[in-house]
Each structure stands twice: as C-alpha cells, then as structure tokens.
Amino acid sequence: MGTEGIQDKYINPYTDFGFKLLFGTAMNKELLISFLNALLFKEETVKDVTYLNAEHLGTQEYDRRAVFDVYCENEKGEKFLVEMQRGEQQFFKDRSVYYATFPIREQSQRGKWDYELKAVYIIGILNFTFNDTDEDYFHHEVKLVDLYTHKVFYDKLTFIYLEMPKFNKKEDELESMFDKWLFVLRNLSSLFERPRALQNRVFDRLFEAAEIA
C-alpha cells in the first residue's frame, strides 16, 4: 500500500514556520532552553531566555541587514543566535561569522566602558554537510585557539555547527538529551507515533506543539 493521501502528523522543523514555531515563540521557550542546555552538555546551564529582535540593520542606511531565525539572551546576558539552514550554502561559515558581529557590536556602550563582553554563541543546524571526509564527525564546536599552545585563547565566542545528515542514530541508540534532540530534529516530520525514548515533560510539550491539527 502506498502513502498517497497520508498527511504528516508533525510539522517539519526544517521549514521556517516549523522551526520558529518550536523555538522562536515565547510560549515554547521551554523547548529552546532544553535544546540549548543539551547542546552545551550542561557546561553552562541556561535557566531562562528572553527573545530579542531578530532583524538587525547595519550602522549605515545602505548597509545589508541581517535577519536571524532565533535570537535570545539568557539570564546572564549571554547571547544565543540559532540558525536553521535547510538548503546548502557554500559560505555558511562566513555568514555565521558575519552574524556574530551583530550581538558583539550591540553590546558597546556610550560613555565610559571597559569593553567587557558577554559570551556569544552562534549555532547552525545544517541540513547539509561541509564535506564527506569524516562520516561520523558532525558536531563542530569552534572557539578562538592559540595555535602554539592548542588551548582556548578566548572563550566568549563560540560557533556550533551540526551537520544533521551525518546524525544517524536509531531510537534504541539514544543516550543523552543531546542525542534525543538531534533525533527529533532529524526525524520529527516523518514520525507517525511518539518514540518511547522521548517520554518526558519537555518532549510532551514538543509533540503537543508540533502536532498538525
């Protein structure tokens, strides 16, 4: 029997509408907080987020504007910019570095200021791969590193890239919240029933929000 006429049960998080519904609305900020904590492996626990203006203009009238998918800050004032990139983009790394300049620059203050900055995280969820040289290496966490000591030189600027096509864990292989979130992002629109591995309050909320009436 074919699948003609069968409607998807859950929205597709790779679409602009689906991604912003799940992660870009105040009523679902619990989902964003859980995802960020899973992504950071609880090194920095995010307790709350405040959504910020996602559209940014340059310093001059003719400068190119930037429109982010999700832009927020936590209770410490640290900035999180989350982008879902569905189609392949050759210069996505360049784009993410360009986007990082906005949450950095907007922290400047008039008058007396000592240049102290809050941490900035740029997160790219990619429905493509940078290259195929390593099929298992899909989670990139990039900081400024001293090439001589091989130690992090500056820890307040972090770029995280997730090459989603390389994430192929099955339901019975999911161990951490990080695994579970990536499984959801990769498979949500193709699911017809709730996986047993995703039975907790956060995913209760996610499947409720994602279900297509």
Backbone as ProteinMPNN parsed JSONL, in Angstrom:
{"seq_chain_A": "MGTEGIQDKYINPYTDFGFKLLFGTAMNKELLISFLNALLFKEETVKDVTYLNAEHLGTQEYDRRAVFDVYCENEKGEKFLVEMQRGEQQFFKDRSVYYATFPIREQSQRGKWDYELKAVYIIGILNFTFNDTDEDYFHHEVKLVDLYTHKVFYDKLTFIYLEMPKFNKKEDELESMFDKWLFVLRNLSSLFERPRALQNRVFDRLFEAAEIA", "coords_chain_A": {"N_chain_A": [[0.852, -1.185, 0.0], [0.57, 2.21, -0.817], [1.675, 5.528, 0.234], [0.124, 7.614, -0.486], [-1.908, 10.412, 0.044], [-1.699, 10.352, 2.76], [-1.401, 12.39, 5.465], [1.154, 14.387, 6.954], [1.92, 13.991, 10.388], [3.283, 15.577, 12.179], [4.822, 18.811, 12.289], [7.388, 20.109, 10.11], [10.546, 20.701, 11.262], [12.554, 21.76, 9.761], [11.57, 23.681, 8.143], [10.934, 27.202, 7.796], [8.656, 28.133, 9.132], [8.021, 25.934, 10.843], [10.364, 25.674, 12.426], [10.542, 28.153, 13.75], [8.128, 28.153, 15.108], [8.508, 26.122, 17.002], [10.854, 26.9, 18.368], [11.072, 29.651, 18.407], [9.1, 31.105, 19.739], [7.554, 32.659, 22.537], [5.812, 31.104, 24.06], [6.798, 28.597, 23.757], [9.328, 28.595, 24.836], [10.485, 26.941, 26.683], [11.257, 24.708, 25.261], [13.36, 25.675, 23.701], [15.19, 26.355, 25.726], [15.741, 23.824, 26.836], [16.911, 22.583, 24.596], [19.212, 24.196, 24.187], [20.63, 23.736, 26.587], [21.106, 20.994, 26.316], [22.748, 21.042, 24.102], [24.962, 22.374, 25.054], [25.887, 20.585, 26.825], [25.425, 20.909, 29.512], [27.448, 22.445, 30.527], [27.202, 25.142, 30.722], [24.517, 26.139, 32.28], [21.418, 27.056, 31.11], [18.935, 28.93, 32.421], [16.807, 30.601, 31.872], [15.394, 32.41, 29.089], [15.309, 35.366, 27.085], [13.628, 36.624, 24.367], [15.028, 38.349, 21.621], [15.121, 41.141, 19.305], [14.96, 39.984, 16.044], [15.719, 41.092, 13.677], [18.243, 42.944, 12.204], [19.874, 45.958, 11.469], [22.486, 47.548, 9.591], [25.203, 49.802, 10.433], [25.04, 51.934, 8.779], [22.693, 53.511, 6.555], [22.584, 52.244, 4.062], [23.692, 49.792, 4.496], [23.833, 46.189, 4.529], [21.142, 44.294, 5.83], [20.526, 41.988, 8.551], [18.739, 39.08, 9.25], [17.767, 37.042, 11.742], [17.039, 33.593, 12.58], [16.367, 32.642, 15.224], [16.895, 34.557, 18.067], [18.239, 35.277, 21.145], [18.757, 35.96, 24.673], [20.268, 34.764, 27.694], [19.746, 34.535, 31.303], [22.091, 35.57, 32.21], [22.831, 37.425, 30.438], [24.121, 36.496, 28.222], [24.415, 35.903, 24.729], [22.503, 34.143, 22.286], [22.369, 32.903, 19.122], [20.506, 31.259, 16.847], [20.432, 29.348, 13.974], [18.63, 27.771, 11.414], [19.517, 26.024, 8.672], [18.309, 25.038, 5.799], [18.779, 24.537, 3.029], [21.736, 23.878, 1.079], [24.518, 25.95, 1.612], [27.217, 27.596, 0.354], [28.943, 29.388, 1.638], [28.422, 29.318, 4.399], [29.871, 29.315, 6.806], [31.236, 31.757, 6.647], [29.019, 33.422, 6.666], [27.999, 32.942, 9.253], [30.05, 33.974, 10.836], [29.895, 36.643, 10.091], [27.29, 37.197, 11.054], [27.839, 36.987, 13.766], [28.993, 39.378, 14.404], [27.0, 41.176, 15.003], [25.599, 40.61, 17.572], [27.876, 41.04, 19.091], [28.717, 43.684, 18.56], [26.483, 45.177, 19.357], [26.674, 45.248, 22.066], [28.235, 47.313, 22.811], [28.772, 50.327, 24.633], [27.804, 53.681, 25.215], [29.837, 56.41, 26.327], [31.743, 55.944, 29.322], [33.327, 52.864, 29.244], [34.531, 49.602, 29.676], [34.968, 47.669, 27.769], [34.236, 45.062, 28.321], [32.692, 42.032, 27.426], [29.723, 40.034, 27.047], [29.258, 36.492, 26.691], [28.939, 35.043, 23.426], [27.059, 32.912, 21.403], [26.922, 31.205, 18.412], [24.838, 29.246, 16.599], [24.485, 26.744, 14.277], [22.214, 24.785, 12.631], [22.357, 22.399, 10.353], [21.131, 21.248, 7.282], [22.784, 19.938, 5.561], [26.107, 18.918, 4.586], [29.444, 19.925, 5.42], [31.631, 18.648, 4.288], [32.547, 15.365, 3.105], [34.535, 13.957, 4.338], [34.731, 12.798, 6.839], [32.502, 10.706, 8.061], [31.368, 10.42, 10.562], [31.897, 12.647, 12.079], [30.179, 15.187, 13.049], [29.491, 17.188, 14.787], [30.516, 20.247, 15.435], [32.383, 22.339, 17.472], [33.554, 25.435, 17.857], [36.1, 27.608, 18.856], [38.183, 30.515, 19.583], [41.486, 29.724, 19.301], [44.8, 29.369, 20.566], [47.354, 28.747, 18.447], [49.861, 27.869, 19.094], [49.892, 26.887, 21.774], [47.674, 25.314, 21.672], [45.46, 25.707, 23.201], [42.341, 27.106, 24.368], [42.072, 30.441, 23.607], [40.32, 32.559, 23.757], [37.257, 32.482, 25.238], [34.681, 33.414, 24.974], [33.39, 33.519, 22.589], [31.683, 31.422, 20.592], [31.198, 29.053, 18.086], [28.873, 26.793, 16.927], [28.282, 24.035, 14.984], [26.047, 21.821, 13.46], [26.005, 19.084, 11.528], [23.475, 17.752, 10.242], [22.684, 15.618, 8.401], [24.589, 13.676, 8.892], [23.971, 12.592, 11.3], [22.869, 9.67, 12.45], [21.726, 8.034, 14.381], [19.681, 5.471, 15.786], [16.463, 4.972, 17.401], [16.825, 3.236, 19.637], [19.424, 3.73, 20.253], [19.744, 6.114, 21.452], [21.075, 8.08, 23.968], [21.827, 10.425, 25.511], [20.39, 13.705, 26.284], [21.171, 15.366, 24.29], [21.49, 13.585, 22.101], [18.792, 12.866, 21.84], [17.494, 15.268, 21.175], [18.673, 15.829, 18.689], [17.804, 13.627, 17.266], [15.062, 14.131, 17.211], [14.967, 16.553, 15.712], [15.952, 15.613, 13.29], [14.117, 13.662, 12.517], [11.432, 14.312, 13.04], [9.291, 15.201, 11.283], [8.719, 12.912, 9.864], [7.692, 11.078, 11.561], [5.108, 8.955, 12.854], [4.156, 8.18, 15.211], [4.71, 8.58, 18.741], [7.995, 8.191, 19.82], [9.257, 5.806, 22.176], [11.561, 6.455, 23.532], [11.456, 9.117, 23.914], [10.076, 10.147, 26.166], [9.298, 12.379, 28.236], [8.724, 15.418, 30.116], [9.492, 17.707, 28.646], [9.548, 16.798, 25.976], [6.924, 16.012, 25.816], [5.715, 18.498, 25.632], [6.856, 19.381, 23.249], [5.891, 17.562, 21.255], [3.203, 18.079, 21.473], [3.089, 20.751, 20.648], [4.021, 20.458, 18.064], [2.225, 18.895, 16.686], [0.101, 18.5, 13.926], [-2.985, 19.858, 13.405]], "CA_chain_A": [[0.0, 0.0, 0.0], [1.337, 3.441, -0.898], [1.437, 6.531, 1.287], [-0.606, 8.732, -1.07], [-3.053, 10.901, 0.804], [-1.423, 10.363, 4.184], [-0.911, 13.699, 5.878], [2.137, 14.371, 8.02], [1.327, 14.207, 11.697], [4.022, 16.629, 12.876], [5.401, 19.82, 11.416], [8.783, 19.909, 9.713], [11.363, 21.739, 11.892], [13.486, 22.33, 8.781], [10.927, 24.819, 7.493], [10.994, 28.441, 8.567], [7.488, 28.156, 10.024], [8.136, 24.899, 11.871], [11.469, 25.961, 13.346], [10.217, 29.31, 14.587], [7.034, 27.771, 15.996], [9.022, 25.313, 18.103], [11.948, 27.504, 19.12], [11.102, 31.107, 18.348], [7.933, 31.73, 20.349], [7.652, 32.717, 23.995], [5.044, 30.028, 24.694], [7.574, 27.363, 23.657], [10.726, 28.853, 25.171], [10.965, 25.781, 27.432], [11.911, 23.832, 24.293], [14.632, 26.296, 23.36], [16.075, 26.235, 26.894], [16.172, 22.432, 26.907], [17.819, 22.325, 23.473], [20.49, 24.872, 24.437], [21.332, 23.017, 27.652], [21.582, 19.719, 25.758], [23.824, 21.361, 23.171], [26.126, 22.794, 25.835], [26.211, 19.474, 27.73], [25.263, 21.431, 30.883], [28.6, 23.216, 30.985], [26.604, 26.424, 31.089], [23.095, 25.867, 32.382], [20.531, 28.166, 30.777], [17.735, 28.838, 33.247], [15.717, 31.358, 31.252], [15.8, 33.177, 27.916], [14.486, 36.472, 26.633], [13.772, 36.755, 22.925], [15.474, 39.661, 21.17], [14.748, 41.5, 17.944], [15.687, 39.121, 15.114], [16.12, 41.844, 12.49], [19.285, 43.897, 12.548], [20.345, 46.816, 10.393], [23.878, 47.943, 9.722], [25.439, 51.119, 11.031], [24.679, 52.933, 7.779], [21.394, 53.287, 5.924], [22.728, 51.375, 2.897], [24.3, 48.514, 4.879], [22.995, 44.995, 4.415], [20.534, 43.899, 7.096], [20.615, 40.568, 8.91], [17.523, 38.588, 9.901], [18.103, 35.772, 12.38], [15.912, 32.696, 12.841], [16.059, 32.795, 16.653], [17.917, 35.349, 18.738], [17.81, 35.451, 22.53], [19.805, 36.031, 25.681], [19.887, 34.099, 28.936], [19.666, 35.384, 32.487], [23.409, 36.169, 32.428], [23.083, 38.382, 29.372], [24.83, 35.856, 27.115], [23.606, 35.921, 23.513], [22.399, 32.905, 21.522], [21.798, 33.091, 17.791], [20.295, 29.904, 16.332], [20.035, 29.365, 12.572], [18.329, 26.527, 10.727], [19.84, 26.175, 7.258], [17.75, 23.86, 5.118], [19.478, 24.317, 1.768], [23.192, 24.003, 1.157], [25.059, 27.284, 1.38], [28.664, 27.437, 0.228], [29.686, 30.256, 2.546], [27.705, 29.42, 5.665], [30.817, 29.689, 7.857], [31.41, 33.205, 6.53], [27.764, 34.053, 7.093], [27.875, 32.858, 10.708], [30.999, 34.93, 11.404], [29.28, 37.963, 9.876], [26.187, 37.34, 12.001], [28.374, 37.137, 15.121], [29.383, 40.762, 14.661], [25.862, 41.953, 15.496], [25.486, 40.519, 19.034], [29.079, 41.592, 19.718], [28.729, 45.14, 18.415], [25.38, 45.831, 20.074], [26.993, 45.333, 23.487], [29.013, 48.529, 23.077], [28.07, 51.315, 25.452], [28.27, 55.06, 25.113], [30.469, 56.896, 27.543], [32.799, 55.135, 29.912], [33.079, 51.432, 29.047], [35.813, 48.892, 29.731], [34.973, 46.703, 26.668], [33.87, 43.709, 28.729], [31.604, 41.475, 26.634], [29.071, 38.791, 27.423], [29.523, 35.426, 25.727], [28.09, 34.954, 22.235], [27.016, 31.577, 20.805], [26.293, 31.128, 17.099], [24.507, 27.824, 16.434], [23.959, 26.429, 12.956], [21.658, 23.446, 12.43], [22.531, 22.349, 8.904], [20.591, 20.103, 6.565], [23.782, 19.58, 4.559], [27.402, 18.66, 5.21], [30.557, 20.721, 4.923], [32.363, 17.737, 3.414], [32.293, 13.955, 3.403], [35.795, 13.313, 4.711], [34.517, 12.022, 8.062], [31.054, 10.499, 8.136], [30.913, 10.429, 11.951], [32.21, 13.927, 12.711], [29.099, 16.084, 12.642], [29.269, 18.205, 15.823], [31.675, 21.132, 15.491], [32.353, 23.428, 18.453], [34.714, 26.21, 17.445], [36.463, 28.791, 19.633], [39.483, 31.075, 19.227], [42.508, 28.881, 19.918], [46.199, 29.707, 20.348], [47.916, 27.657, 17.654], [51.098, 27.384, 19.711], [49.587, 26.103, 22.974], [46.491, 24.488, 21.383], [44.466, 25.971, 24.24], [41.394, 28.163, 24.044], [42.607, 31.76, 23.915], [39.181, 33.424, 24.089], [36.159, 31.518, 25.382], [33.375, 34.079, 24.95], [32.824, 33.455, 21.241], [31.585, 30.0, 20.259], [30.414, 28.67, 16.912], [28.498, 25.381, 16.973], [27.666, 23.597, 13.723], [25.539, 20.451, 13.49], [25.751, 18.548, 10.193], [22.412, 16.817, 10.567], [22.638, 14.384, 7.603], [25.534, 12.687, 9.423], [23.452, 12.012, 12.54], [22.07, 8.515, 12.015], [21.387, 7.144, 15.49], [18.314, 4.96, 15.857], [15.804, 5.242, 18.682], [17.402, 2.445, 20.728], [20.806, 4.166, 20.468], [19.726, 7.452, 22.06], [21.52, 8.021, 25.351], [21.79, 11.737, 26.165], [19.408, 14.669, 25.777], [21.731, 15.836, 23.019], [21.073, 12.592, 21.111], [17.335, 12.894, 21.666], [17.13, 16.481, 20.453], [19.072, 15.692, 17.288], [16.9, 12.642, 16.67], [13.795, 14.827, 16.959], [15.137, 17.478, 14.596], [16.2, 14.866, 12.051], [13.051, 12.717, 12.148], [10.096, 14.694, 13.514], [8.248, 15.29, 10.254], [8.438, 11.584, 9.298], [7.155, 10.204, 12.602], [3.66, 8.787, 12.917], [3.823, 7.943, 16.61], [5.694, 9.085, 19.69], [9.0, 7.187, 20.209], [9.324, 5.54, 23.613], [12.761, 7.081, 24.097], [11.201, 10.55, 24.1], [8.981, 10.245, 27.13], [9.479, 13.25, 29.393], [7.866, 16.611, 30.066], [9.897, 18.604, 27.561], [9.1, 16.25, 24.702], [5.458, 16.114, 25.837], [5.413, 19.833, 25.131], [7.269, 19.48, 21.85], [4.966, 16.854, 20.369], [1.931, 18.802, 21.53], [3.226, 21.942, 19.822], [4.35, 20.09, 16.685], [1.177, 18.115, 16.043], [-0.699, 19.217, 12.95], [-4.417, 19.611, 13.654]], "C_chain_A": [[0.892, 1.241, 0.0], [0.98, 4.386, 0.228], [0.695, 7.747, 0.75], [-1.78, 9.13, -0.178], [-2.83, 10.927, 2.296], [-0.795, 11.703, 4.562], [0.125, 13.547, 6.987], [1.46, 14.681, 9.348], [1.983, 15.375, 12.423], [4.668, 17.58, 11.873], [6.877, 19.512, 11.141], [9.637, 21.024, 10.33], [12.384, 22.353, 10.95], [12.855, 23.469, 7.988], [11.01, 26.035, 8.406], [9.849, 28.503, 9.579], [7.647, 27.169, 11.17], [9.204, 25.208, 12.889], [11.12, 27.11, 14.288], [9.043, 29.022, 15.522], [7.569, 27.044, 17.221], [10.016, 26.064, 18.977], [11.903, 29.029, 19.204], [9.919, 31.817, 18.952], [8.025, 31.637, 21.865], [6.927, 31.553, 24.66], [5.804, 28.699, 24.65], [9.032, 27.562, 24.061], [11.327, 27.727, 26.025], [11.715, 24.82, 26.507], [13.283, 24.377, 23.918], [15.632, 26.156, 24.498], [16.617, 24.817, 27.002], [17.176, 22.109, 25.809], [19.186, 22.957, 23.721], [21.29, 24.156, 25.519], [21.882, 21.678, 27.162], [22.78, 19.958, 24.852], [25.109, 21.726, 23.905], [26.575, 21.716, 26.816], [26.276, 19.948, 29.186], [26.524, 22.119, 31.417], [28.157, 24.609, 31.431], [25.094, 26.221, 31.114], [22.289, 27.135, 32.103], [19.242, 27.989, 31.555], [16.539, 29.54, 32.617], [16.271, 32.067, 30.029], [14.813, 34.303, 27.667], [14.717, 36.627, 25.143], [14.102, 38.199, 22.565], [15.036, 39.902, 19.737], [15.604, 40.731, 16.946], [16.154, 39.852, 13.869], [17.098, 42.937, 12.884], [19.733, 44.655, 11.31], [21.808, 47.151, 10.634], [23.992, 49.323, 10.339], [25.066, 52.238, 10.075], [23.374, 52.534, 7.091], [21.468, 52.267, 4.797], [23.376, 50.038, 3.228], [23.307, 47.369, 4.737], [22.421, 44.644, 5.794], [20.734, 42.409, 7.327], [19.346, 40.189, 9.65], [17.82, 37.185, 10.428], [16.855, 34.908, 12.544], [15.452, 32.835, 14.289], [17.225, 33.524, 17.31], [17.436, 35.637, 20.154], [19.021, 35.637, 23.428], [19.323, 35.317, 26.931], [19.945, 35.063, 30.106], [21.0, 36.049, 32.817], [23.736, 37.243, 31.394], [23.862, 37.805, 28.206], [23.889, 35.714, 25.924], [23.652, 34.581, 22.795], [21.695, 33.205, 20.201], [21.714, 31.708, 17.149], [19.74, 29.991, 14.914], [19.76, 27.948, 12.083], [18.57, 26.757, 9.242], [19.415, 24.926, 6.505], [18.508, 23.527, 3.833], [20.97, 24.536, 1.919], [23.615, 25.419, 0.822], [26.581, 27.212, 1.441], [29.436, 28.212, 1.286], [28.979, 30.419, 3.895], [28.636, 29.791, 6.812], [31.051, 31.195, 7.846], [30.171, 33.938, 7.044], [27.639, 34.048, 8.61], [28.851, 33.808, 11.402], [30.463, 36.353, 11.248], [28.151, 38.199, 10.864], [26.695, 37.577, 13.426], [28.73, 38.589, 15.441], [28.242, 41.576, 15.259], [25.688, 41.833, 17.005], [26.736, 40.996, 19.766], [28.993, 43.119, 19.727], [27.637, 45.824, 19.231], [25.625, 45.906, 21.579], [27.808, 46.587, 23.828], [28.151, 49.551, 23.809], [28.666, 52.695, 25.237], [28.914, 55.491, 26.431], [31.545, 55.952, 28.037], [32.429, 53.655, 29.83], [34.42, 50.718, 28.974], [35.938, 47.771, 28.694], [34.678, 45.264, 27.099], [32.64, 43.244, 27.956], [30.998, 40.258, 27.311], [29.32, 37.759, 26.331], [28.492, 35.427, 24.602], [28.211, 33.548, 21.661], [26.275, 31.655, 19.47], [26.091, 29.65, 16.784], [23.875, 27.612, 15.062], [23.498, 24.981, 12.885], [21.538, 23.26, 10.921], [21.949, 21.077, 8.303], [21.489, 19.763, 5.373], [25.099, 19.36, 5.291], [28.455, 19.587, 4.611], [31.398, 19.904, 3.941], [32.085, 16.315, 3.878], [33.547, 13.221, 3.858], [35.652, 12.456, 5.963], [33.023, 11.887, 8.288], [30.516, 10.589, 9.552], [31.092, 11.784, 12.635], [31.207, 14.972, 12.25], [28.897, 17.248, 13.602], [30.537, 19.04, 15.975], [31.452, 22.199, 16.561], [33.658, 24.201, 18.303], [34.886, 27.433, 18.34], [37.779, 29.349, 19.102], [40.563, 30.344, 20.017], [43.902, 29.418, 19.591], [46.864, 28.524, 19.632], [49.201, 27.104, 18.246], [50.794, 26.469, 20.894], [48.459, 25.1, 22.747], [45.442, 24.596, 22.491], [43.56, 27.105, 23.81], [41.957, 29.501, 24.517], [41.51, 32.713, 24.366], [37.936, 32.555, 24.098], [34.772, 32.148, 25.332], [32.735, 34.12, 23.559], [32.863, 32.005, 20.78], [30.695, 29.81, 19.039], [30.148, 27.17, 17.002], [27.77, 25.038, 15.671], [27.272, 22.129, 13.846], [25.226, 20.023, 12.063], [24.734, 17.412, 10.328], [22.361, 15.562, 9.688], [23.585, 13.298, 8.113], [25.053, 12.047, 10.72], [22.475, 10.901, 12.188], [21.716, 7.56, 13.152], [19.923, 6.739, 15.433], [17.763, 5.2, 17.259], [16.455, 4.492, 19.843], [18.865, 2.809, 21.016], [20.885, 5.518, 21.173], [20.062, 7.355, 23.54], [21.324, 9.355, 26.073], [20.657, 12.588, 25.619], [19.881, 15.243, 24.451], [21.323, 14.882, 21.886], [19.585, 12.718, 20.797], [16.886, 14.124, 20.895], [17.505, 16.377, 18.978], [18.201, 14.681, 16.562], [15.567, 13.302, 16.316], [13.914, 15.742, 15.745], [15.266, 16.739, 13.268], [14.951, 14.126, 11.577], [11.625, 13.186, 12.415], [9.025, 14.632, 12.429], [7.885, 13.933, 9.656], [7.858, 10.619, 10.323], [5.633, 10.132, 12.53], [3.199, 8.461, 14.333], [4.979, 8.389, 17.482], [6.702, 7.987, 20.066], [9.06, 7.02, 21.718], [10.495, 6.252, 24.276], [12.548, 8.554, 24.415], [10.008, 10.758, 25.02], [9.433, 11.07, 28.335], [8.726, 14.551, 29.141], [8.209, 17.527, 28.901], [9.396, 18.089, 26.218], [7.576, 16.104, 24.654], [5.043, 17.437, 25.2], [5.746, 19.944, 23.644], [6.272, 18.796, 20.925], [3.579, 17.489, 20.367], [1.983, 20.017, 20.6], [3.381, 21.599, 18.346], [3.219, 19.387, 15.955], [0.328, 18.984, 15.136], [-2.165, 18.854, 13.158], [-5.082, 19.101, 12.387]], "O_chain_A": [[1.868, 1.301, 0.748], [0.116, 4.103, 1.059], [0.626, 8.783, 1.411], [-2.54, 8.282, 0.289], [-3.659, 11.454, 3.038], [0.239, 12.084, 4.014], [-0.008, 12.684, 7.854], [0.555, 15.513, 9.427], [1.329, 16.081, 13.19], [5.011, 17.192, 10.756], [7.513, 18.747, 11.866], [9.472, 22.186, 9.959], [13.016, 23.354, 11.288], [13.549, 24.152, 7.235], [11.138, 25.912, 9.624], [10.048, 28.879, 10.734], [7.435, 27.518, 12.331], [8.989, 25.032, 14.088], [11.38, 27.035, 15.489], [8.971, 29.586, 16.614], [7.141, 27.311, 18.344], [10.026, 25.887, 20.196], [12.63, 29.625, 19.998], [9.733, 33.011, 18.715], [8.518, 30.648, 22.405], [7.364, 31.063, 25.701], [5.497, 27.781, 25.411], [9.889, 26.772, 23.666], [12.548, 27.58, 26.08], [12.691, 24.192, 26.919], [14.253, 23.625, 23.829], [16.805, 25.867, 24.257], [17.81, 24.622, 27.231], [18.178, 21.438, 26.059], [20.212, 22.317, 23.489], [22.502, 23.987, 25.381], [22.982, 21.274, 27.54], [23.721, 19.164, 24.838], [26.208, 21.428, 23.437], [27.538, 21.914, 27.557], [27.075, 19.452, 29.98], [26.647, 22.347, 32.621], [28.68, 25.167, 32.395], [24.464, 26.141, 30.059], [22.459, 28.154, 32.773], [18.533, 27.0, 31.368], [15.396, 29.123, 32.804], [17.476, 32.303, 29.935], [13.632, 34.2, 28.0], [15.858, 36.747, 24.695], [13.539, 39.142, 23.123], [14.628, 38.973, 19.04], [16.832, 40.811, 16.989], [16.912, 39.292, 13.077], [16.828, 43.745, 13.772], [19.943, 44.073, 10.246], [22.301, 47.047, 11.757], [22.992, 49.932, 10.719], [24.805, 53.363, 10.503], [23.01, 51.358, 7.057], [20.524, 51.505, 4.59], [23.592, 49.225, 2.329], [22.094, 47.566, 4.817], [23.13, 44.693, 6.799], [21.07, 41.665, 6.405], [18.922, 40.89, 10.569], [18.089, 36.263, 9.658], [15.744, 35.429, 12.638], [14.282, 33.113, 14.549], [18.386, 33.156, 17.133], [16.348, 36.181, 20.344], [20.163, 35.489, 22.994], [18.124, 35.265, 27.204], [20.166, 36.261, 29.927], [21.043, 36.987, 33.612], [24.782, 37.889, 31.462], [24.231, 38.538, 27.288], [22.702, 35.437, 26.095], [24.708, 33.954, 22.704], [20.567, 33.698, 20.18], [22.738, 31.061, 16.932], [18.712, 30.625, 14.678], [20.558, 27.038, 12.308], [17.905, 27.587, 8.623], [20.078, 23.89, 6.567], [18.838, 22.367, 3.584], [21.413, 25.289, 2.786], [23.126, 26.015, -0.138], [27.156, 26.817, 2.456], [30.465, 27.745, 1.775], [28.942, 31.512, 4.46], [28.225, 30.52, 7.714], [31.063, 31.837, 8.896], [30.269, 34.936, 7.757], [27.217, 35.045, 9.197], [28.522, 34.385, 12.438], [30.566, 37.166, 12.166], [28.056, 39.277, 11.451], [26.056, 38.285, 14.203], [28.764, 38.982, 16.607], [28.486, 42.565, 15.951], [25.632, 42.86, 17.682], [26.663, 41.325, 20.949], [29.174, 43.759, 20.763], [27.841, 46.926, 19.741], [24.864, 46.558, 22.294], [28.039, 46.881, 25.001], [26.938, 49.613, 23.61], [29.879, 52.85, 25.095], [28.568, 54.992, 27.502], [32.178, 55.246, 27.252], [31.361, 53.243, 30.283], [35.336, 51.174, 28.291], [36.901, 47.005, 28.728], [34.859, 44.341, 26.306], [31.66, 43.98, 27.844], [31.672, 39.543, 28.053], [29.565, 38.115, 25.179], [27.327, 35.77, 24.806], [29.316, 33.046, 21.455], [25.136, 32.119, 19.411], [27.056, 28.89, 16.709], [22.86, 28.224, 14.731], [24.295, 24.06, 13.057], [20.703, 23.9, 10.283], [22.239, 19.971, 8.758], [21.01, 19.353, 4.316], [25.185, 19.595, 6.496], [28.367, 19.981, 3.448], [31.822, 20.407, 2.9], [31.462, 16.097, 4.918], [33.614, 11.995, 3.771], [36.386, 11.481, 6.126], [32.356, 12.852, 8.664], [29.32, 10.812, 9.736], [30.484, 12.029, 13.678], [31.368, 15.571, 11.187], [28.2, 18.205, 13.265], [31.514, 18.591, 16.574], [30.431, 22.886, 16.546], [34.735, 23.678, 18.59], [33.944, 28.196, 18.556], [38.421, 28.722, 18.26], [40.555, 30.346, 21.248], [44.153, 29.869, 18.473], [46.919, 27.422, 20.177], [49.59, 25.98, 17.931], [51.376, 25.39, 21.006], [48.295, 24.155, 23.519], [44.639, 23.685, 22.688], [43.939, 27.954, 23.003], [42.279, 29.665, 25.693], [41.723, 33.561, 25.233], [37.591, 31.954, 23.08], [33.784, 31.474, 25.623], [31.66, 34.694, 23.384], [33.936, 31.428, 20.598], [29.585, 30.336, 18.973], [31.077, 26.374, 17.137], [26.777, 25.669, 15.311], [28.068, 21.298, 14.283], [24.289, 20.537, 11.452], [25.106, 16.253, 10.507], [22.013, 14.501, 10.206], [23.401, 12.122, 7.798], [25.645, 11.077, 11.193], [21.381, 11.163, 11.687], [21.435, 6.387, 12.903], [19.048, 7.532, 15.086], [18.492, 5.577, 18.177], [16.619, 5.058, 20.924], [19.471, 2.249, 21.929], [21.978, 6.008, 21.458], [19.403, 6.628, 24.283], [20.713, 9.395, 27.141], [20.036, 12.241, 24.615], [19.068, 15.568, 23.586], [20.864, 15.327, 20.834], [19.177, 12.68, 19.637], [15.994, 14.036, 20.051], [16.735, 16.792, 18.112], [17.894, 14.853, 15.382], [15.013, 13.057, 15.245], [13.064, 15.713, 14.855], [14.748, 17.189, 12.246], [14.741, 13.974, 10.374], [10.683, 12.49, 12.035], [7.957, 14.06, 12.649], [6.848, 13.81, 9.004], [7.564, 9.469, 9.995], [4.962, 11.108, 12.193], [2.002, 8.463, 14.621], [6.1, 8.555, 17.002], [6.297, 6.947, 20.585], [8.927, 7.996, 22.456], [10.423, 6.611, 25.452], [13.362, 9.17, 25.104], [9.056, 11.461, 24.681], [9.896, 10.519, 29.333], [8.159, 14.75, 28.066], [7.317, 18.062, 28.244], [8.876, 18.86, 25.411], [6.996, 16.073, 23.568], [4.151, 17.491, 24.354], [4.99, 20.54, 22.877], [5.852, 19.377, 19.924], [2.869, 17.436, 19.363], [1.037, 20.279, 19.857], [2.933, 22.349, 17.478], [3.246, 19.29, 14.728], [-0.111, 20.067, 15.524], [-2.538, 17.683, 13.094], [-6.283, 18.834, 12.385]]}, "name": "protein", "num_of_chains": 1, "seq": "MGTEGIQDKYINPYTDFGFKLLFGTAMNKELLISFLNALLFKEETVKDVTYLNAEHLGTQEYDRRAVFDVYCENEKGEKFLVEMQRGEQQFFKDRSVYYATFPIREQSQRGKWDYELKAVYIIGILNFTFNDTDEDYFHHEVKLVDLYTHKVFYDKLTFIYLEMPKFNKKEDELESMFDKWLFVLRNLSSLFERPRALQNRVFDRLFEAAEIA"}
